[in-house]
């Protein structure tokens, strides 16, 4: 089945918004054996829709973006009009949109009405996170899918589409996977030499992201899939932190809950990013009570009692300072796990001895503080993000030892 993805919006063409929806859709389709053959990014102008639709010969066409209520949100009516299908206004959708506005105590405008326009015999794709429902309809041998642009709305709706396609095409492929952290794609591929040949009935696909790698396993044969994943797990258990739906921070929070432990944080170069990542997990309040952003030397002395002589002798970015930070944090908070981070995120501030990207970590657990030194590549944001991932993974590994010993 030939497939195309069309992203709509000037904000993508100008670079203000990243077209991450293409990657998400392509990965989801790949998991059921469908490849994306073409992708387009177009301005939200009717002539652009016509040009691209006149050119396309694909059987499955996704549009993302342009389903909102504003005057430049024209995807729904423009695509429907192009295919000249009969339409209707869905009163249930109108009521739901109105409820969405009433709940937010905002007046609903008449322009929102167009969001309830559907082709006859189409399938409505529910949007629980916004006012724009999606549409799935078939015409002239083509399957057309209209999805909103914001990824947090689009992704749950895409799952609905995948289920529909699997049912209609009787696709019985099974797809599962693992998420890994603490290793790189090139290292993994080197260690996987010969692995693929041992499991010929299973498609194994790596997808590298910043700080982690997904490995997705797809097959029609359940037994072959299970054998392959078990073999993979046995080889790389130390790096596997969860399934495809897991997040590293979510796994760490659940481990802390299981062990009835409290974590506390003292951050310098990450500026609260680790705390923000953890508090993004629902239920984290059971295990995370407090964190400090101690960016300056004065703050490290004031809130953590880090001795001034240590700071002067070794500098804020040093094993001695993060060790002291973790120890003093544990004393002040009585947390079971205390994490301290101090580094040089850049782009300035580096030296030959302490380059940009150098980050020290102090992790205190069971009354013992361990210090780690890492040098991360990338710009300022990337260094900070990689530091957060590393810290979370080291906490995970610490907690894992307790679960293995239990």
C-alpha positions in Angstrom: 0.0 0.0 0.0 1.6 3.3 -1.1 1.4 5.9 1.6 1.9 9.7 1.8 2.0 12.1 4.7 1.1 15.8 4.2 2.0 18.3 6.9 0.0 21.5 6.7 1.1 24.9 8.0 3.3 27.9 7.3 4.9 27.5 10.8 6.5 24.3 9.5 7.7 25.8 6.3 9.3 28.7 8.2 11.1 26.4 10.6 9.2 27.7 13.7 7.7 24.2 14.2 9.4 20.9 13.8 7.6 18.3 11.6 7.8 15.5 14.2 4.4 14.1 13.1 6.0 12.5 10.0 8.4 10.5 12.1 5.6 9.4 14.5 3.3 8.4 11.7 6.0 6.6 9.8 7.1 4.6 12.9 3.5 3.6 13.7 2.8 2.5 10.2 6.1 0.6 10.0 5.0 -1.4 13.0 2.2 -2.9 11.0 4.2 -3.4 7.9 3.3 -0.2 5.9 6.0 2.1 4.6 5.6 5.8 4.0 6.6 6.5 0.3 6.3 10.2 0.2 6.0 13.2 2.4 5.0 16.8 1.7 4.9 20.1 3.7 2.4 22.6 2.3 1.2 26.1 3.1 -2.4 26.4 4.3 -3.7 27.7 0.9 -6.3 26.0 -1.2 -4.2 26.0 -4.3 -1.4 24.1 -2.4 -3.9 21.4 -1.4 -5.1 21.0 -5.0 -1.5 20.9 -6.4 -0.4 18.2 -4.1 -3.6 16.1 -4.4 -3.5 16.3 -8.2 0.0 14.9 -8.1 -0.6 12.1 -5.6 -1.2 8.5 -6.6 -1.0 7.0 -3.1 -3.6 4.7 -1.6 -3.3 5.9 2.0 -3.0 9.7 2.6 -2.5 11.4 6.0 -3.0 15.1 6.5 -1.8 16.7 9.8 -2.6 20.2 10.8 -5.2 22.8 9.8 -8.2 21.3 11.6 -8.7 24.2 14.1 -11.3 27.0 14.1 -9.3 29.9 12.6 -9.6 31.2 9.1 -6.3 29.6 8.0 -7.4 26.2 9.3 -8.8 24.9 6.0 -7.7 21.3 5.8 -11.0 19.6 6.6 -13.2 21.5 4.2 -10.6 21.8 1.4 -9.8 18.1 1.3 -13.5 17.1 1.6 -14.4 19.5 -1.2 -11.6 18.2 -3.4 -13.0 14.6 -3.3 -16.5 15.9 -3.7 -18.0 13.6 -1.1 -21.4 14.3 0.6 -21.1 15.8 4.1 -23.1 16.4 7.3 -22.7 18.4 10.5 -22.5 16.1 13.5 -24.5 17.5 16.4 -22.8 15.3 18.9 -19.5 16.7 18.0 -20.8 20.3 18.2 -22.1 19.5 21.7 -18.8 18.1 22.7 -16.9 21.2 21.4 -19.3 23.5 23.2 -18.8 21.5 26.4 -15.0 21.9 26.0 -15.4 25.7 25.8 -17.9 25.9 28.6 -15.6 23.9 30.9 -12.8 26.4 30.1 -15.2 29.3 30.7 -14.5 30.6 27.2 -17.1 31.7 24.6 -17.4 29.3 21.7 -17.2 31.1 18.3 -19.2 30.2 15.2 -16.0 29.3 13.4 -15.7 26.2 15.6 -18.8 24.8 13.8 -16.7 23.7 10.8 -14.9 21.3 13.1 -18.1 19.1 13.2 -18.1 18.7 9.4 -17.8 15.1 8.3 -18.1 13.1 5.0 -21.0 10.7 5.0 -19.9 7.2 6.0 -16.7 8.5 7.5 -15.2 7.5 10.8 -14.9 10.1 13.5 -11.6 10.1 15.4 -12.1 11.3 18.9 -9.9 14.1 20.2 -9.8 14.0 24.0 -7.2 16.8 24.3 -8.6 19.4 21.9 -11.6 20.6 20.0 -10.6 19.3 16.6 -11.8 15.7 15.9 -10.1 13.8 13.2 -11.6 12.1 10.1 -11.1 8.8 8.4 -12.9 8.3 5.1 -12.6 6.3 1.9 -13.3 7.5 -1.6 -12.2 6.3 -5.1 -10.1 3.5 -3.7 -8.2 5.9 -1.4 -8.1 6.1 2.4 -7.9 9.7 3.6 -7.0 10.5 7.2 -7.2 14.0 8.7 -5.4 14.6 12.0 -4.7 17.7 14.1 -1.2 19.2 14.0 -0.2 19.4 17.8 1.6 16.1 18.5 -0.1 15.7 22.0 -3.5 15.6 20.2 -2.4 13.8 17.1 -0.6 10.8 18.7 -3.6 9.3 20.6 -5.8 9.8 17.5 -3.2 8.0 15.4 -3.6 4.9 17.5 -7.3 4.9 16.6 -6.3 5.0 12.9 -3.8 2.2 13.2 -6.5 0.0 14.8 -8.9 0.8 12.0 -6.3 0.0 9.3 -5.3 -3.2 10.9 -9.0 -4.4 11.0 -9.8 -3.3 7.5 -6.7 -4.9 5.9 -6.7 -7.9 8.2 -3.1 -7.2 9.3 -2.0 -9.7 11.9 1.5 -8.4 12.5 2.5 -8.2 16.2 4.8 -5.4 17.2 6.5 -5.0 20.6 9.7 -3.5 21.8 12.2 -2.3 24.4 13.7 1.1 25.3 17.4 1.2 26.2 19.6 3.8 27.9 23.3 3.9 28.6 24.5 2.6 25.3 24.8 3.9 21.7 23.4 2.8 18.4 26.8 2.0 16.8 27.9 -0.1 19.9 24.6 -1.9 19.8 24.8 -2.7 16.1 28.3 -4.0 16.6 27.1 -6.3 19.4 24.2 -7.5 17.3 26.3 -9.0 14.5 24.8 -12.3 13.6 21.7 -11.7 15.8 19.4 -10.8 12.9 20.3 -14.0 11.0 19.3 -16.1 14.0 15.8 -14.6 14.0 14.8 -14.4 10.3 11.1 -14.3 11.0 11.3 -11.1 13.0 12.0 -7.6 11.8 14.2 -5.8 14.3 14.4 -2.0 13.8 16.4 0.4 16.0 15.3 4.0 16.4 17.8 6.2 18.1 16.8 9.3 20.1 18.8 11.6 22.3 20.0 9.5 25.3 18.0 6.4 24.4 17.3 3.8 21.7 14.1 2.0 20.8 14.2 -1.5 19.4 11.0 -2.6 17.8 10.3 -6.2 17.0 7.7 -7.1 14.4 6.5 -10.5 13.2 3.4 -12.6 12.3 4.9 -15.5 14.3 4.3 -15.0 18.1 6.7 -17.8 19.1 9.4 -16.4 16.9 8.8 -12.9 18.3 9.0 -14.2 21.9 12.2 -16.1 21.2 13.8 -13.1 19.5 12.9 -10.7 22.3 14.0 -13.1 25.0 17.4 -13.5 23.3 17.7 -9.7 22.9 16.8 -9.2 26.6 19.3 -11.7 27.8 22.1 -10.0 25.8 21.2 -6.4 26.7 19.4 -6.6 30.1 21.7 -4.0 31.7 20.6 -1.3 29.2 16.8 -2.2 28.9 14.7 0.0 31.2 11.2 -0.7 29.9 8.8 -1.3 27.1 7.9 1.1 24.3 5.2 2.9 26.4 7.6 3.5 29.4 9.6 6.6 30.1 12.8 6.5 32.1 11.4 9.0 34.7 8.3 7.0 35.0 10.2 3.8 35.6 12.4 5.5 38.3 9.3 6.9 40.1 7.6 3.4 40.1 10.8 1.8 41.5 11.0 4.4 44.2 7.3 3.7 45.1 7.9 0.0 45.2 10.8 0.5 47.5 9.1 3.1 49.6 11.9 5.6 49.1 12.2 9.4 48.9 14.5 11.2 46.4 15.9 14.7 46.8 17.8 16.8 44.2 20.4 19.5 44.2 20.9 20.9 40.7 23.4 23.4 39.3 23.9 23.3 35.6 20.6 21.5 34.9 18.7 24.3 36.7 15.8 22.3 37.9 15.4 20.3 34.7 15.7 16.9 36.5 13.1 18.0 39.0 10.8 19.1 36.2 11.2 15.8 34.5 10.3 13.8 37.6 7.3 16.0 38.4 6.0 15.3 35.0 5.1 11.8 36.2 1.7 11.5 37.8 2.0 10.3 41.4 5.6 11.5 41.9 4.6 13.4 45.0 4.8 10.0 46.9 8.5 9.9 46.3 9.7 13.4 45.5 9.4 16.0 48.2 11.9 18.6 47.5 14.7 19.8 45.3 17.2 22.7 45.2 18.6 24.8 42.4 21.9 25.9 43.7 23.4 27.6 40.7 26.0 29.8 42.3 28.8 29.0 44.7 27.0 31.3 47.2 23.8 29.2 46.9 25.8 26.0 47.4 27.2 27.3 50.6 24.0 28.9 51.8 21.5 26.1 51.3 23.8 23.0 51.4 26.7 24.2 53.6 29.3 23.2 51.0 32.6 24.4 52.6 34.0 27.5 50.9 37.5 26.0 50.9 36.4 23.1 48.8 34.8 25.4 46.3 37.9 27.6 46.1 40.3 24.7 45.9 38.5 22.5 43.4 35.9 24.7 41.8 32.1 24.2 41.6 32.5 21.6 38.8 34.4 18.9 40.6 34.0 15.5 42.2 34.7 17.0 45.6 31.8 19.5 45.3 29.1 17.2 44.0 30.2 14.7 46.8 29.6 17.4 49.4 26.4 18.5 47.7 24.9 15.0 47.8 26.0 14.4 51.4 24.7 17.7 52.7 21.4 17.3 50.8 20.9 13.9 52.4 21.5 15.4 55.9 19.1 18.3 55.3 16.3 16.2 53.7 16.7 12.7 55.2 16.0 11.4 51.7 16.8 7.8 50.8 18.4 8.9 47.5 20.1 12.2 47.1 21.3 13.4 43.6 23.7 16.3 43.0 24.6 17.7 39.6 27.2 20.3 38.7 28.7 20.9 35.3 29.7 23.3 32.4 26.8 23.4 29.9 28.5 26.0 27.7 28.9 27.4 25.2 31.3 29.4 27.3 33.1 28.6 30.6 35.2 25.6 29.4 38.9 25.2 29.8 41.4 22.5 28.7 41.1 20.9 32.1 37.4 21.3 32.4 35.9 21.4 28.9 32.3 22.4 27.9 30.1 19.4 28.4 31.8 18.2 31.6 29.3 17.2 34.3 29.8 15.6 37.7 27.1 13.7 39.5 27.0 12.7 43.1 24.4 10.0 44.1 24.0 9.1 47.8 22.2 5.9 48.5 22.4 3.5 51.6 24.7 6.1 53.2 27.3 5.8 50.4 28.0 8.6 47.9 29.2 7.7 44.4 30.6 10.3 42.1 30.4 10.0 38.3 32.2 12.1 35.6 30.8 12.5 32.1 31.6 14.7 29.2 28.6 15.2 26.9 28.6 16.4 23.3 26.1 18.9 21.9 24.9 22.4 22.6 23.9 23.8 26.0 20.4 22.3 25.9 21.7 19.0 24.8 24.3 18.8 27.5 21.7 19.6 30.1 19.2 17.1 28.7 21.9 14.3 28.5 22.8 15.1 32.1 19.2 14.5 33.2 19.0 11.2 31.4 22.3 10.1 32.9 21.3 11.0 36.4 17.9 9.2 36.0 19.6 6.1 34.7 22.2 6.0 37.5 19.3 6.2 40.0 17.6 3.4 38.2 20.7 1.2 38.4 21.1 1.9 42.1 17.5 1.0 42.8 17.7 -2.1 40.5 20.4 -3.5 42.7 18.1 -3.5 45.7 15.4 -5.3 43.7 17.8 -7.9 42.5 19.0 -8.5 46.1 15.5 -8.6 47.5 
